[in-house]
Amino acid sequence: MIVTESKTTLDIGIDGECPICAQNPPFNAVTLAAMQETEDMISGKIPSTWYSSPEELINALKNDINS
């Protein structure tokens, strides 16, 4: 595979950020909290359960409902 770069993909905005990213508005507090919660779950700070398949998740939900 050959990867080429063009001048337009390498241009950086005045403040050093990606020109496309700089156009997006900042995230609101709810979104930032959800992003932090996700990072905490991935790092293990918040206990979470991982499922290896959708079927495993559905079975766990059914067991919770029947409990």
N, C-alpha and C positions, 0 to 999 in steps of 0.2 A: 504494500500500500504506500502510495506517495502522498505526503502531506505538504501542501504549499501554504504560504502565508501571504496575505496581501496587505498593503499599507492600511487599508480601511479597517482590518481586523486588529491591527496593532495600535491604532490611534488611542491615545489616553486623554481623558478630559482634563480640563484646567486644574481641577482639584486632585488629580491622580487616580480617579475612579474610572471604571468602565463607563463609556458614554451611555450605553443602554441601561445599565444598573442605576446610574445617576438620575435617570428620568423617572424611576419608580418612586412613589411616595414612601416615607418611612412606615414601618409596621406599627399598628396600634398596640395598646397594652395587652389586649386579649391574645393577639397573635404572638407577641413576644413571650407571654406566659406559657402558651402552648409549646412554643419552640424550646423553651427552657425545660419544661416538663419532659419533652421527648429526649433531650440531651441527658437529663437526670436518669431517665429510665434506661437508656442505652448504657450509661456509665455504671449503673447498679445502685445509685443513690436512692432511687425509688424502686421497691420490689415490683416486678412485673412477671407475667407468664408469657412464654413464647410457645407458639404452636407450629408444628411442622407441616400442617396442611389445613385447608379450610374445613375439611371434614372433622378434624380433631377439635377445632374451635367450635364448630356447631355442636358436637357431642358434649363438650364442656358446658356450653350454654344450656343445652337441654338438661344436663345433670344439675346445674344450678337452679333451674326453674323447678325441677322435680324435688329438690331438697327442701 
